[in-house]
Structure formats: structure tokens, C-alpha cells
Amino acid sequence: MGDLEGGIGVEVTVLPHGVGLDLPAHATPLSAGVDLRAALGPSETLVLPPMGRRLVPTGLALALPEGWEAQVRPRSGLALKHGVTCLNSPGTIDADYRGEVQVLLANLGCEDFAVRRGDRIAQLVVARCTRVVWIPVSALKETSRAAGGFGHSGV
């Protein structure tokens, strides 16, 4: 799977409950992510109460190329307008995972939030993933920051 029209080719299977939904697509020419849609039944409504969380199916299974990952991220509009976000964010989809992509939605808002078939519930960003080879050393090279962590540079 090489570059296709400026992008990387990713094989996708539409599962039976996802048939009829649009495949994820970039909303604008420079969008980093694509929107994932809820693959609920035609008359099904999933209600997320305040502080509730649910796993929402997308009806898609992916085969990412080796050396790539997909990250499930919240949609900013849902977070701002309704307090709806994704837990475990970003959720990582590994190149060897072949199950359904699902979204762990949480309602941090004050009102019930309804999810219906085809609603855009999250975004998916596909990115290169570098393998790590650990090199044990007795001491790390010094830097000006050293071990300064949370808030070390001020507010």
C-alpha cells in the first residue's frame, strides 16, 4: 500500500451495520483527521446521560500498513457545545488490529446527549509510528532542563 493521491492507502471493511454510511473523509483539503460516524440501527438512539460513557460502533474495520497507527480523538464541536469527549484519548489503533473501530464516548456535560445513526462522533488521524529500540545507559546526558517537570517553566 503506497501513497494514493497524496495519502496512504488503508484497507477498510464495512461491517453489516455500517453499510450505507459514508466512509470517513477529510472535510477540507488540509484536514488532519477524518470524521467517524455512529453505526447504530436506523431507529436506534443511544442516550448518554451526564457523566455516562458508552462504546459506540463505527461499522468499520481497518488494516493499517506496518509502521502506521490510527488515533481516535474527540471532535472539538461536540466537546465545546455538549461536553461530549472521547475517553482514553487519543485511543490508538495498532497496525495489527483487525476488529471494529469503536469510540468510547463520555458525556461530561449537564444534559443528556443523544447519538443517532450517522452522527459524527469522533475523528480519526492516521500517522506514522516509529518503533523504539531501548539503549540501556548508566546515566543520561545532561540538559539545561534536567529533571524539571510539571510547571517547571512557570505559568
Steps between C-alpha positions, in 0.01 A plus 500: 500500500675810381399862473167550326418851383725654765387262777577156635282209391307336785284196438155528660218252544150633550325271748130416448375765746717765325361441150351821361714736706759715326860392534706739711625792289703817551260794536746749349816465290723559805303308764725272706222262599186341363166481680380168640124440496277305736388171344183457702179344373272722285256568784749459786588791727779467753452743788804602701393641837723754675819322614398195296725314259432251222688316230356608164551283190618651171433201275859510372802271530840616375826346383759769559835456327796394713662803661172693526240550773159666519401727788137548607454857625210714622318740268551853628144611425347218706733580787427874493125491438400186693790393724529174303851361463690177447650316795842341465580776256667472270404137468756310296413251227804283430596377154429138598148564641222369277191549716236766474602858567289615793490833681488531878280808541447678832252774582662752734215742439193575712232363264429171327668468161337294226703312237325381184605304193741696285585762762863612489630390839881519484787558265766259383858606425732255324869558571840337469606306806869457575619182672719552804823317573600561863868566568583446870755754633628566851423875484319735263668794328439822697278779364414847629153375593629193683212337693275810501146376443146624549496879519878536520504791253227702672138573424 
